[in-house]
Structures are given as C-alpha cells and as structure tokens.
Amino acid sequence: MSEPSPPPAIELVDVTKFFDRGLVHALDGVSLTVAPNEWVALAGPSGCGKSTLLHLVAALDSPTSGEILVNGRNLHGMPNLDRYRRSEVGLVFQLHNLLPNLTAVQNVEIAMFGTGLRHEQRLARARELLGDVSLAARERLRPPELSGGERQRVAIARALANGPSLLLADEPTGSLDSSSAAGVLELFRRLRAEQPITILLVTHDPQVAAAADRVIQMKDGRVVPGAPAESVASAKH
Amino acid sequence: MYFASLIVLNVVSRKVRSILTAVAVAISIMTVVTMGVLTHSLRQSAIAVLRTGTADFSIAQEDVSDVIYSSIDERSVTELRSYSGVESVVGVLVAPFRLDEDHPFFLQLGVPPQELEAFGVHVVEGRAYEASAPDEAMLGFRAAREFNKHVGDHMLLDGDDFQIVGIYSTGQVFGDSAAMMPLVTLQARERKPGTATLAFVRTTPGTDIQALRNRIEQDYPELATVRTESDFGRVDRNLELLSAANTGVSGLALIIGAVTVLNMMVLTVFERTREFGVLRAIGWSRARVLFDVMGEALVVALSGAALGVAAGFVAIRFLEDTPTLRGLFYPDYTTDVFLRALLITFGMAGFGALYPAARAALLKPLTAIRHE
C-alpha cells in the first residue's frame, strides 16, 4: 500500500479580497496550488494582487472569502497566527525592514524570541544563519553600515531563523542593483538545494521570475491561465 | 540578545527623549521622597515630644493647630492622679524659643523635680534642679554636647541666665536636645501659671489602658489621649494638614509622571509603528509587543526614580540646614517613603505606558508595515 501523498504546501480555493467596502477587488476568485519544496514566482504588473495574495498566505491579512490552506491546514480558524508566522513562515520584504539600532546578528536573534530557545542557542543559530548567507564577518554591523544586498541577506537569514517550511518573499530584489539581486537569487537557489523549503516569490521583474520553478502570472486580481511566462519557466525546468 | 537588553537598547537609542522623561520623573520622585521624609520626620519629632519619658500614653488639648500650643489646667492633672489604674501623671510645660540662628526651635521643658523619675528622666551627670530654684536648669546630653556645656556652666535661656546643674537623658532625641527646669519656673517665665502643655500618664500593671483613656476623654472633652501615631492627628492639625499635602503631592507626582511617560511612549510608538508591524509579521505576539513598550517605560521611569531618590537626599540635606527647620527636623529615612516612591514609579510607568502599549499591541501588522 503506497503512502498518502503530502498535502500541497499552499492551496488557495476561490480566494477573494476586497478593499474599500468592495469597491476594489484586489483578488477575485483566485485558486492555485504550490507543491512542497516548489519555488513559485507570482508575476504581474503593479496592482494585480500578487502582494495581497502573499500577505494572505502570510496571515498578515484575511481573505474576504475563500480558503487558504498551508501544509493542509486552513488558516481560517487557526488558533495562534503569531505562532504560525513565527514557526512556519519566513517573510522577506522589498525593503529589508531591519531594526536600525540592532546589529546584524541581533536582527536575526529577535525573530527567535518566544521560541523557547535560550540566549546562547539563539545567538549560535543567528551566527550559523549569517554564515549561511556569507555575512559571518559582518555580524556586528548595523543595517546602515551594510550594503543593500547585505541587508537583504540579513533579512533572509532572519526569515529562516525558525526553520520555516515556507519562505514568502515580496519583491526581495526590488530595491537592489542587478549584482546584489543576482546574489539574492543565488542564495534562494542554494537554500533550496540544501534544505526542503517552499518559496513563493512576488516580482514584477521577468528575469527574477524566471529563476523560479514555475511562474504564476496575475492580472487584475486573477491568475492568468497558460500565460507565456508560466510556460517559459515550466519549460526551463 | 536578551529581551531585556533589547528594551534597554531602545531606551538608549532615544537618548534625549529618554533623559528628558527621566528628569521629569526624577523631579516628581524627588518631591515625593522629600515631602515623605519631611512629613514623617516632623511627625516623628512631634510624636517624640509626646513620647518623652516612659508614659503609657499622653494627654494634650484636642484640636490645636500644633501640639506645642496645647494647654492643660494643672488641676486636671492633679485630678487625674486619683483615677483608678493611674500610677503617675506628670504635667509638663513645653516652651520653644529661638536660641540663635542655628537653633531657631530650642525647647524648654518644665517638669517638677520630684516627678523626673516618673517622667523617665535619668540624671547622668550632676544633680536635678531644686523645685523652686529660679535659675537652675539641666541640659539634655545632646544639647550639652552641641553647646559644649558642662555641669556648673551658665547658659542664657530665652534671655535669662541659668546655671547648668545637671545633664540628663530621656532616650528621645527631642527631649535630649532640650533644656529642663522646674515647672513653676517655666510657668512664671512663660506667664502660664497653673498650666501644662502635656500630661504623661503611667498606669499600674493590669490596667485596661483603652478603658482608662475613654474615661478621661469622657470626663474631659477638651482633652485627647494619644497612645499611637494614628492618634496624633487629634492633637496637631498642622501635621495632619502636612500629611494630607504629602498625599496630594504624591498623587500629583503620579499624574505628572504618568503624563510625561505617556507623552514619550506615544511618540515612541508612533515612530516605531513600522517596526512593530515587522516584529508582528515575523511572529512576535501582541503580549511581547505590549511588554516591550511597557518595559521601555519602566526602564525610563526607574532610571528617573533612582535619580529622583538621589536628588531627594540632597534636598533633605538642604532642608536640614534650613534655619527654620534646624532642631525641629531630624531626617528619618523609612522604607515606607521609598516603597511609596517605588510604587508611584511603577504607577507612572504603568498608567503612562498602558495606552501606547495597547495601541502598539493592537496594530494590524500589514497596516503598521505600510506606516510612513
């Protein structure tokens, strides 16, 4: 008897999200599935709803209707969304959003508050993660002393602090020069090669989207079926 | 990094604001400590007068502004001696005068020599004065030390020359810093014949003291008996007013401190809105955000309180040297005063930070992240 297949990492079922009392349809009946350990890029023009979708998966906002399941569990009615965000999700923003008065290693450490780890354990883990993103030598520097690419790598280390199964990145290369952006994408590739992790990346840059296993094209709050970008990416892999 | 270190770091990173808030808290706490020590010390000084000697309780005129102005008819003192359960009643006249700039409140106590023992006075050097000697006095050992007077020396007391015939001890700072002379002598000098300021009652073993006090107060409605500190307000309205002012000052300090902390924390939370959004997005709970803000307020308030207590000590030293209080005010630093200051500090931090902390904790992460 064969083992049952694992549930999808992310499953959206007919999800809508309206703003301004229903005047703005940010998401309009979106259904999609992301397999475990898959790297999916959400692409599309500004305002198409891709960031909104990412925020819903991160439980930073709730849908107007529809269901969002992560690793088979419905986010609606999940008792502790703080714990979900802390332990199952790693978030990377377009702007690094690091705390400016903390050092790189402290920025990573604070993501582990409330996990039950002791100070020494948190520090060791933060150093290990900074080593993984090639910033071991820069751990004592504060964000203003780091380059844009380095800050984003610290933010990625922070996102990985609690070993999430899901990495959600909202335009992570949007504020970086091309060289730093390539470095971040390379880091994502290496991450995927080294550990099981599902990546959902939002971008409007086709070149960044092309780095993913699969591209989901969005427009006007809907998924565009069979869009060229999706087929290109699928063909590449 | 520890959570507490993060809180301290946040305080330090906003130096000017934190320092200004801490200074405001310090001023409030300094006022609380100074007023607290002043009130308590003055109260203790006044109570010390009532407790001079070994009496079980004292009697004074009820509802006078200051216990020093109490007036008891000596005939009442005599009558009280016949009460069942009374071992002795000593009528004492208390008369303060300005000795010099450094001693603006020097006490003269008029006590009949035959009642010195019953009053709890021990002659430690020389002898007691004669009952009707118009120019003999004794000095408390503290006063003798202060003025470098010895048995046989002379001293001017309120314009009259007295020979110091003995040095005494009562076990009370106030009594030991005074001069003592025959009751009739002091009554004559003060033009208060047949009058005592206070009466000190010693009871026989097994006496129901409370019942005796009740009876005395029933028979002499103009008099009040004082046994405990809480009774004291009945015979000294000034100190009661000072105590009420002290309570009022504490309340005001709490309000001023809390508003200052509130102002600082509202600004801080507004500035850190985006940061709180990020922290909530990476998994911080509402409670952790709440503790972060409350902790920051507490660190600032406690720093200010430490500064305030230190400033309070300096202020008390200053008051101690104030001519009008010299000799009347012996600082008594009780834990009560500091506990009250600590409680007020926690109150300032708690009330001041509650609203901003709740506001920070209830922020929607996404809205907060988008905050400019």
Chai-1 contact restraints between the chains, C-beta under 6 A:
chainA,res_idxA,chainB,res_idxB,connection_type,confidence,min_distance_angstrom,max_distance_angstrom,comment,restraint_id
A,H55,B,L366,contact,1.0,0.0,6.0,A-B,restraint_1
A,L60,B,A281,contact,1.0,0.0,6.0,A-B,restraint_2
A,L60,B,P365,contact,1.0,0.0,6.0,A-B,restraint_3
A,L60,B,L366,contact,1.0,0.0,6.0,A-B,restraint_4
A,D61,B,L366,contact,1.0,0.0,6.0,A-B,restraint_5
A,D82,B,G283,contact,1.0,0.0,6.0,A-B,restraint_6
A,D82,B,S285,contact,1.0,0.0,6.0,A-B,restraint_7
A,R85,B,G283,contact,1.0,0.0,6.0,A-B,restraint_8
A,R86,B,G283,contact,1.0,0.0,6.0,A-B,restraint_9
A,L91,B,A281,contact,1.0,0.0,6.0,A-B,restraint_10
A,N97,B,V278,contact,1.0,0.0,6.0,A-B,restraint_11
A,L99,B,E275,contact,1.0,0.0,6.0,A-B,restraint_12
A,N101,B,S13,contact,1.0,0.0,6.0,A-B,restraint_13
A,Q106,B,M1,contact,1.0,0.0,6.0,A-B,restraint_14
A,E109,B,M1,contact,1.0,0.0,6.0,A-B,restraint_15
A,A111,B,I282,contact,1.0,0.0,6.0,A-B,restraint_16
A,F113,B,F3,contact,1.0,0.0,6.0,A-B,restraint_17
A,H119,B,Y2,contact,1.0,0.0,6.0,A-B,restraint_18
